[in-house]
Amino acid sequence: MIKVKVGLRPIVSNINLPTVLKTTILPGDSVERLFIATQVGEIFYIGNGVIRIFLDIRSRILKLGSSEQGVSGRGYDERGLLGLAFHPEFYYNGLFYLHYSVAGTQGPGALTEHFMPNPCDPRTLNLKWINRGTQYDHIDTVEEWILQSNGQPQKRRTLLNIRRPFFNHNGVNSLNFSPETGKLIFTTGDGGSGYSPFNLSQDDLEIAGKIIEIDVDKNISFNNPPIVTRFNELPTTIQETLMVMAKGVRNIPGISFQRFYNQYIKYAGNVGQNLVESIFSFVHYKPIPVTELVQASFMNSEADKEGFINFGWRGWEGAFPTSIIRGCTENQTLDEKTIAYYNEAVTLSASRLQPLTSYFHKDPRPGKFGGTALTGVQAYMGNTIPGLTGSVVFTDLARNEESRPPVRGVLAYTRISTDCKLNDFSVIETDYNFGSQSAYYVSLGTNQDQTRLYLGVYGSMKAIDFNQGTVFEIVP
């Protein structure tokens, strides 16, 4: 693959952690504006070089950086404002959608101890999430808002209220509209912890670990849906608005669509455990109505899974059976890798989707890099950076190198493949000098026709370290 070098042009600095970057045209406006949603709950837009506040919901979002019972602890957090999407008819109807973690919903968590599967101990392979009403971490909500004619946004209704077992793996950039179906796509992580103790993403009735289509144009009278963890706990009228597009998701930085002749290629990244980060692509899929999944469960039968997408987690981490990695006592330079869930890996081996590309947490090959966590995947259809035209650009949080500090994120790209083989990737070189400051690459965005790319960078990995964010445009 050809070497590509880009520049980073700062657009706005000294903001909080930018979780979502996307553009839209405001009603009555004529120019596409860049919108930035921050993890703590602000939404800004850039107008004529000036940053303006669009909406501030900080008071609605739980206290970030706190652990059980609100005790200030880790600082690092994966909750907050995680999704923002504008309705395809936003210019005319003013509708937009938010996904965030709700203030005042902090619980003790679903497990009191650190989870690690032991392939020799069946009890660690088949844990169940019990007492869900009390043993949970927080509640996430998906809401519909409207930009009123006076320019003030107002909440219209709640679409979903979801109880989450752990603080992490809630998805990020989790709301995107499909240009193919016009539906709102909601991407949910597996519920959190490490190694997915409850295997929620493979259970058809669990909301966790899925890619879900929501028909927001169906008129639902429910304004305050119940707080649930499973599809069968939802009222039928809400079930009827939902379809499951894919399962087997660990954690996911949104979904991206690329127009290819008369169809769309879908791209979705899956954040890895300890071994590898993966990007999946597919064109054809057959979503399953939630009502069918619930009915099949009730009848103790199987729903028709023809054309249903399964990313393979937790049995598979990308193209590899999920591994437990231990250091070797005899040789410090080597690691022992044990298959964590052998039976699940075998069961899913034929039905799972193969990744388009994967990159490792340790990679000695020249021109590659060791990654930490995938934070964005976007198709690029512009021609100002010719080496990237038609490619899929992705970001990793931080290079997993021995020589620290300062931390540096990574930009890379791959190309669409029609041979179903695992694709190669190439690092994109950047010429920006961050100095001694850490630079975690936390988000990747694009404009509506995918001719421009935006990168969100943060100077810390703690949600309680404020105003260390910069948003760049990726330029030639």
C-alpha positions as CSV (number, residue, x, y, z in Angstrom):
1,M,0.0,0.0,0.0
2,I,1.3,3.5,-0.8
3,K,2.6,5.7,2.0
4,V,0.2,8.7,2.6
5,K,1.2,11.8,4.6
6,V,-1.4,14.3,5.8
7,G,-1.6,17.5,7.7
8,L,-3.7,18.3,10.7
9,R,-5.4,21.7,10.7
10,P,-6.7,22.8,14.1
11,I,-10.3,23.9,14.0
12,V,-11.0,24.4,17.8
13,S,-9.0,23.9,20.9
14,N,-9.4,23.7,24.7
15,I,-12.7,21.8,24.6
16,N,-13.7,18.7,26.6
17,L,-13.3,15.2,25.2
18,P,-14.9,15.2,21.7
19,T,-16.8,12.0,21.3
20,V,-18.8,12.7,18.1
21,L,-17.9,14.8,15.0
22,K,-20.4,15.2,12.2
23,T,-21.8,17.9,10.0
24,T,-25.3,19.1,9.0
25,I,-27.1,22.1,7.6
26,L,-29.1,24.0,10.2
27,P,-32.7,25.0,9.2
28,G,-32.6,28.3,7.4
29,D,-28.8,28.1,6.9
30,S,-27.0,27.4,3.6
31,V,-23.7,26.1,4.8
32,E,-22.8,22.7,6.3
33,R,-21.6,23.2,9.9
34,L,-19.3,20.9,11.9
35,F,-20.9,19.7,15.2
36,I,-18.9,18.5,18.1
37,A,-20.4,16.5,21.0
38,T,-18.3,16.2,24.1
39,Q,-18.3,13.3,26.6
40,V,-19.4,15.6,29.4
41,G,-22.6,16.7,27.5
42,E,-21.9,19.8,25.4
43,I,-22.7,20.1,21.7
44,F,-21.0,22.9,19.8
45,Y,-21.0,23.9,16.2
46,I,-18.6,25.9,14.1
47,G,-20.1,28.9,12.3
48,N,-18.0,31.4,10.4
49,G,-14.9,30.4,12.4
50,V,-16.7,30.9,15.7
51,I,-17.6,28.1,18.1
52,R,-21.2,28.3,19.2
53,I,-23.2,26.3,21.8
54,F,-26.0,24.2,20.3
55,L,-27.1,22.3,23.4
56,D,-25.7,21.8,26.9
57,I,-27.0,18.7,28.7
58,R,-24.2,18.4,31.3
59,S,-26.8,18.4,34.1
60,R,-28.5,15.4,32.6
61,I,-25.3,13.3,32.5
62,L,-24.1,11.2,35.4
63,K,-20.9,12.3,37.3
64,L,-18.1,11.0,35.1
65,G,-14.9,9.5,36.6
66,S,-16.7,8.2,39.7
67,S,-17.0,4.6,40.6
68,E,-19.5,2.7,42.8
69,Q,-21.8,4.7,45.0
70,G,-20.4,7.9,43.5
71,V,-17.0,7.5,45.2
72,S,-14.5,9.4,43.2
73,G,-12.1,6.9,41.7
74,R,-10.7,6.0,38.4
75,G,-11.0,9.2,36.4
76,Y,-11.2,7.2,33.2
77,D,-14.7,6.7,32.0
78,E,-16.7,5.3,29.0
79,R,-20.0,6.8,29.9
80,G,-21.4,10.3,29.1
81,L,-22.8,11.8,25.9
82,L,-22.0,9.0,23.4
83,G,-24.2,9.5,20.4
84,L,-25.6,12.3,18.3
85,A,-27.4,11.9,15.0
86,F,-29.4,14.3,12.8
87,H,-32.5,13.1,11.1
88,P,-32.1,12.9,7.3
89,E,-34.8,15.6,7.1
90,F,-33.3,17.7,9.9
91,Y,-33.3,20.8,7.7
92,Y,-37.1,20.6,7.4
93,N,-38.2,18.9,10.7
94,G,-35.4,19.9,13.2
95,L,-35.2,16.3,14.6
96,F,-32.0,15.0,16.2
97,Y,-31.2,12.1,18.5
98,L,-29.0,11.7,21.6
99,H,-27.6,8.7,23.5
100,Y,-26.2,9.4,27.0
101,S,-25.7,8.0,30.5
102,V,-28.3,9.4,32.8
103,A,-27.5,11.5,35.9
104,G,-28.3,10.0,39.3
105,T,-28.4,6.4,38.0
106,Q,-25.1,5.2,39.4
107,G,-25.3,1.7,40.8
108,P,-22.9,-0.7,42.5
109,G,-22.1,-2.7,39.3
110,A,-23.0,-6.3,38.3
111,L,-19.9,-8.0,39.8
112,T,-18.0,-7.2,42.9
113,E,-14.7,-8.7,41.8
114,H,-12.5,-8.5,38.7
115,F,-13.6,-11.1,36.1
116,M,-11.2,-13.4,34.3
117,P,-12.3,-16.6,32.5
118,N,-10.6,-19.8,33.5
119,P,-10.9,-22.4,30.7
120,C,-10.6,-25.2,33.4
121,D,-13.4,-23.8,35.6
122,P,-16.9,-24.0,34.0
123,R,-18.3,-21.6,36.6
124,T,-16.3,-18.7,35.1
125,L,-17.5,-19.5,31.6
126,N,-21.2,-19.4,32.3
127,L,-21.9,-16.5,34.6
128,K,-25.4,-15.0,34.7
129,W,-26.4,-11.4,35.3
130,I,-28.8,-11.8,38.2
131,N,-30.6,-9.2,40.3
132,R,-30.5,-6.8,37.4
133,G,-32.8,-4.3,39.1
134,T,-30.1,-3.6,41.8
135,Q,-26.8,-5.0,40.4
136,Y,-26.0,-2.6,37.6
137,D,-23.7,0.3,36.9
138,H,-25.9,2.9,35.2
139,I,-28.8,3.6,32.8
140,D,-28.3,4.8,29.2
141,T,-31.1,6.6,27.3
142,V,-31.8,7.3,23.6
143,E,-33.9,10.4,23.1
144,E,-35.5,12.3,20.2
145,W,-35.1,16.1,20.4
146,I,-36.3,18.9,18.1
147,L,-34.8,22.3,17.2
148,Q,-37.7,24.6,17.7
149,S,-38.4,27.6,15.4
150,N,-37.0,29.9,18.1
151,G,-33.6,28.2,17.8
152,Q,-33.9,26.4,21.1
153,P,-33.6,22.5,21.2
154,Q,-36.2,20.7,23.2
155,K,-36.6,17.0,24.1
156,R,-39.6,15.4,22.5
157,R,-39.6,11.8,23.7
158,T,-37.5,8.9,25.0
159,L,-37.0,5.9,22.6
160,L,-35.1,3.5,24.9
161,N,-33.9,3.3,28.5
162,I,-31.2,0.6,29.0
163,R,-29.7,-0.6,32.2
164,R,-26.0,-1.4,31.8
165,P,-24.1,-3.9,34.0
166,F,-20.7,-2.1,33.9
167,F,-19.3,1.4,33.3
168,N,-17.5,0.5,30.0
169,H,-18.5,-0.7,26.5
170,N,-21.5,1.5,26.0
171,G,-20.5,2.3,22.4
172,V,-19.3,5.7,21.1
173,N,-20.5,7.6,18.1
174,S,-23.4,5.2,18.7
175,L,-26.1,6.9,16.7
176,N,-26.0,7.2,12.9
177,F,-28.7,7.3,10.2
178,S,-28.5,4.7,7.4
179,P,-28.6,6.4,3.9
180,E,-29.9,3.0,2.7
181,T,-33.0,2.5,4.9
182,G,-33.5,6.0,6.5
183,K,-33.5,4.3,9.9
184,L,-31.5,5.3,13.0
185,I,-28.7,2.8,13.6
186,F,-27.9,2.3,17.3
187,T,-24.7,0.5,18.2
188,T,-24.4,-1.0,21.6
189,G,-21.4,-2.5,23.3
190,D,-21.4,-5.9,25.1
191,G,-22.2,-4.4,28.6
192,G,-18.6,-4.1,29.7
193,S,-16.1,-5.5,32.1
194,G,-13.4,-7.6,30.3
195,Y,-13.9,-10.9,28.5
196,S,-17.7,-10.3,28.6
197,P,-18.6,-12.4,31.7
198,F,-22.3,-12.8,30.8
199,N,-21.8,-13.3,27.0
200,L,-24.7,-10.9,26.4
201,S,-23.8,-10.1,22.8
202,Q,-24.5,-13.7,21.6
203,D,-27.9,-13.8,23.4
204,D,-30.6,-12.8,20.8
205,L,-32.8,-11.2,23.5
206,E,-30.1,-9.0,25.1
207,I,-29.9,-5.4,23.9
208,A,-26.2,-5.4,24.7
209,G,-23.7,-6.2,21.9
210,K,-26.0,-5.5,19.0
211,I,-26.4,-3.2,16.0
212,I,-30.0,-2.1,16.1
213,E,-32.2,-0.4,13.5
214,I,-34.8,2.0,15.0
215,D,-37.7,3.2,12.8
216,V,-38.0,6.7,14.3
217,D,-40.8,7.6,11.8
218,K,-43.2,5.1,13.4
219,N,-45.4,7.2,15.7
220,I,-45.1,5.8,19.2
221,S,-47.3,7.1,22.0
222,F,-44.8,5.8,24.6
223,N,-42.9,8.8,26.0
224,N,-41.3,7.1,29.0
225,P,-40.4,3.5,28.1
226,P,-39.5,1.1,30.9
227,I,-35.9,0.6,31.9
228,V,-34.8,-2.7,30.4
229,T,-31.9,-4.9,29.6
230,R,-33.7,-7.4,27.2
231,F,-35.9,-6.9,24.1
232,N,-38.7,-9.0,25.6
233,E,-39.1,-6.5,28.5
234,L,-40.2,-3.8,26.0
235,P,-43.8,-3.1,25.2
236,T,-44.8,-4.6,21.8
237,T,-45.3,-1.1,20.3
238,I,-41.7,-0.4,20.9
239,Q,-40.5,-3.8,19.8
240,E,-42.2,-3.2,16.5
241,T,-39.9,-0.2,15.8
242,L,-36.7,-2.3,16.3
243,M,-34.8,-4.7,14.1
244,V,-31.4,-6.3,14.9
245,M,-28.9,-5.9,12.2
246,A,-25.9,-7.7,13.8
247,K,-24.8,-9.3,17.0
248,G,-21.5,-10.5,18.5
249,V,-20.3,-6.9,19.1
250,R,-17.7,-6.2,21.9
251,N,-17.5,-2.4,21.7
252,I,-18.0,-0.3,18.6
253,P,-17.1,3.2,17.5
254,G,-20.2,3.6,15.3
255,I,-21.1,2.5,11.8
256,S,-20.1,4.1,8.5
257,F,-21.7,3.8,5.0
258,Q,-19.9,4.1,1.7
259,R,-21.8,4.4,-1.6
260,F,-20.5,1.9,-4.1
261,Y,-22.4,2.1,-7.4
262,N,-26.0,1.4,-6.5
263,Q,-25.4,-0.1,-3.1
264,Y,-23.8,0.8,0.3
265,I,-20.8,-0.9,2.0
266,K,-21.2,-0.9,5.8
267,Y,-18.1,-0.6,8.0
268,A,-18.1,-1.3,11.7
269,G,-15.1,-1.6,14.0
270,N,-14.9,-4.0,17.0
271,V,-12.6,-3.0,19.8
272,G,-10.5,-6.0,20.9
273,Q,-9.7,-7.5,24.3
274,N,-5.9,-7.9,24.5
275,L,-4.9,-9.2,21.1
276,V,-6.3,-7.4,18.1
277,E,-8.6,-4.6,16.8
278,S,-10.8,-5.4,13.9
279,I,-12.8,-3.6,11.1
280,F,-15.7,-5.5,9.5
281,S,-17.4,-4.7,6.2
282,F,-20.6,-6.1,4.6
283,V,-23.0,-5.1,1.9
284,H,-25.9,-7.5,2.1
285,Y,-27.6,-8.2,5.4
286,K,-31.1,-9.3,6.6
287,P,-32.1,-7.7,9.8
288,I,-34.4,-9.6,12.1
289,P,-37.5,-7.9,13.6
290,V,-37.3,-7.8,17.4
291,T,-40.9,-9.2,17.5
292,E,-39.6,-12.3,15.6
293,L,-36.7,-12.8,18.1
294,V,-39.1,-12.5,21.0
295,Q,-41.7,-14.8,19.4
296,A,-39.1,-17.4,18.6
297,S,-37.8,-17.3,22.2
298,F,-41.4,-17.6,23.5
299,M,-42.0,-20.6,21.2
300,N,-38.6,-22.1,22.1
301,S,-37.7,-22.1,18.4
302,E,-35.0,-20.4,16.3
303,A,-35.7,-17.2,14.3
304,D,-34.6,-17.3,10.6
305,K,-30.9,-16.2,10.7
306,E,-30.3,-16.3,6.9
307,G,-28.2,-13.2,6.1
308,F,-27.9,-12.2,9.8
309,I,-24.5,-10.7,10.7
310,N,-22.5,-12.0,13.6
311,F,-19.1,-10.5,14.5
312,G,-18.2,-13.5,16.6
313,W,-17.5,-12.0,20.1
314,R,-17.0,-13.4,22.7
315,G,-15.7,-16.6,21.2
316,W,-13.8,-14.7,18.5
317,E,-11.7,-11.5,18.8
318,G,-11.7,-10.5,15.1
319,A,-10.1,-13.3,13.1
320,F,-8.8,-15.1,16.1
321,P,-10.3,-17.2,18.9
322,T,-10.4,-15.0,22.0
323,S,-7.2,-15.6,24.0
324,I,-6.0,-15.2,27.6
325,I,-2.5,-13.8,27.4
326,R,0.0,-14.5,30.1
327,G,3.7,-13.7,30.4
328,C,6.1,-16.6,30.1
329,T,8.2,-17.0,33.3
330,E,11.0,-18.7,31.4
331,N,11.3,-16.1,28.7
332,Q,10.1,-12.5,29.3
333,T,10.0,-11.7,25.6
334,L,7.3,-14.3,24.9
335,D,3.6,-14.6,25.8
336,E,1.5,-17.7,26.4
337,K,-1.9,-17.6,24.7
338,T,-4.7,-19.8,25.8
339,I,-8.1,-20.0,24.1
340,A,-10.5,-18.5,26.6
341,Y,-13.8,-19.9,25.2
342,Y,-12.9,-22.9,23.0
343,N,-16.4,-24.3,22.7
344,E,-17.8,-20.9,21.7
345,A,-15.1,-20.4,19.2
346,V,-15.9,-23.8,17.5
347,T,-19.6,-23.1,17.6
348,L,-19.3,-19.7,15.9
349,S,-16.5,-20.6,13.5
350,A,-18.7,-21.0,10.4
351,S,-21.4,-18.4,11.1
352,R,-19.3,-15.4,12.1
353,L,-18.3,-12.6,9.7
354,Q,-14.6,-12.4,8.8
355,P,-13.0,-9.0,9.4
356,L,-11.9,-6.8,6.5
357,T,-8.7,-5.9,8.3
358,S,-7.2,-6.4,11.8
359,Y,-4.2,-4.8,13.6
360,F,-2.5,-6.1,16.6
361,H,-1.7,-4.8,20.1
362,K,1.9,-5.9,19.4
363,D,3.2,-5.9,15.9
364,P,7.0,-6.2,15.1
365,R,6.5,-5.8,11.3
366,P,8.1,-2.7,9.8
367,G,5.6,0.0,8.9
368,K,3.0,-1.3,11.3
369,F,2.1,-0.4,14.9
370,G,0.9,-1.8,18.1
371,G,-2.6,-0.5,18.9
372,T,-4.6,0.0,22.0
373,A,-8.3,0.6,21.0
374,L,-10.0,1.4,17.8
375,T,-11.8,4.8,18.1
376,G,-13.2,5.6,14.6
377,V,-13.8,4.2,11.1
378,Q,-14.8,6.4,8.2
379,A,-14.9,6.0,4.4
380,Y,-13.2,8.8,2.5
381,M,-14.6,9.8,-0.9
382,G,-12.8,13.1,-1.4
383,N,-10.0,13.7,-3.9
384,T,-7.9,16.4,-2.0
385,I,-5.9,13.6,-0.4
386,P,-5.6,11.4,-3.6
387,G,-3.8,8.5,-1.8
388,L,-6.9,8.0,0.4
389,T,-9.7,8.4,-2.1
390,G,-12.1,5.5,-1.8
391,S,-10.3,4.1,1.2
392,V,-11.4,3.4,4.8
393,V,-9.6,5.5,7.3
394,F,-9.4,4.5,11.0
395,T,-8.0,5.8,14.2
396,D,-6.4,4.1,17.2
397,L,-6.4,5.7,20.7
398,A,-2.7,5.4,21.4
399,R,0.4,3.6,20.0
400,N,1.2,0.6,22.3
401,E,4.9,1.3,22.4
402,E,7.5,0.8,25.1
403,S,8.9,4.3,24.7
404,R,6.5,6.6,26.7
405,P,5.7,9.4,27.2
406,P,4.3,11.3,25.4
407,V,1.4,9.2,24.1
408,R,0.5,9.4,20.4
409,G,-2.6,8.1,18.6
410,V,-2.5,6.6,15.2
411,L,-4.2,7.2,11.8
412,A,-4.2,4.4,9.3
413,Y,-6.2,3.2,6.3
414,T,-7.2,0.1,4.4
415,R,-9.1,-0.4,1.1
416,I,-12.3,-2.3,0.2
417,S,-11.7,-5.8,-0.7
418,T,-13.8,-8.1,-2.9
419,D,-11.9,-11.4,-2.4
420,C,-13.0,-11.9,1.3
421,K,-9.3,-12.1,2.4
422,L,-8.0,-10.3,5.4
423,N,-6.8,-6.9,4.0
424,D,-3.5,-5.1,4.7
425,F,-3.4,-1.6,6.2
426,S,-1.0,1.2,6.2
427,V,-0.1,3.9,8.8
428,I,-0.9,7.5,7.7
429,E,1.9,9.8,8.6
430,T,1.0,13.2,10.1
431,D,3.2,16.3,10.2
432,Y,1.7,17.9,13.3
433,N,3.9,18.6,16.3
434,F,2.1,18.0,19.6
435,G,5.2,18.8,21.6
436,S,5.5,17.2,25.0
437,Q,1.7,16.9,25.3
438,S,0.0,13.5,25.1
439,A,-2.3,13.1,22.0
440,Y,-4.9,10.4,22.3
441,Y,-6.9,10.1,19.1
442,V,-10.4,9.8,20.5
443,S,-12.8,10.2,17.5
444,L,-13.0,10.4,13.8
445,G,-15.7,12.1,11.8
446,T,-16.6,13.1,8.3
447,N,-18.9,15.6,6.4
448,Q,-22.1,14.4,4.7
449,D,-20.6,13.5,1.3
450,Q,-17.4,12.0,3.0
451,T,-15.0,14.4,1.2
452,R,-13.6,15.8,4.5
453,L,-12.3,14.1,7.6
454,Y,-12.1,15.4,11.2
455,L,-10.0,14.1,14.0
456,G,-10.7,14.5,17.7
457,V,-7.6,14.5,20.0
458,Y,-7.4,14.7,23.8
459,G,-4.4,15.3,26.1
460,S,-5.5,12.9,28.8
461,M,-7.5,9.7,29.2
462,K,-9.4,10.9,32.3
463,A,-12.9,12.4,31.9
464,I,-12.2,14.6,34.9
465,D,-9.2,16.3,33.2
466,F,-11.1,19.1,31.4
467,N,-10.5,21.3,28.3
468,Q,-7.7,19.3,26.8
469,G,-9.4,18.6,23.5
470,T,-8.6,19.8,20.0
471,V,-10.5,19.0,16.8
472,F,-8.5,19.0,13.6
473,E,-9.4,18.7,9.9
474,I,-7.3,16.1,8.1
475,V,-5.8,18.0,5.1
476,P,-3.3,17.3,2.3
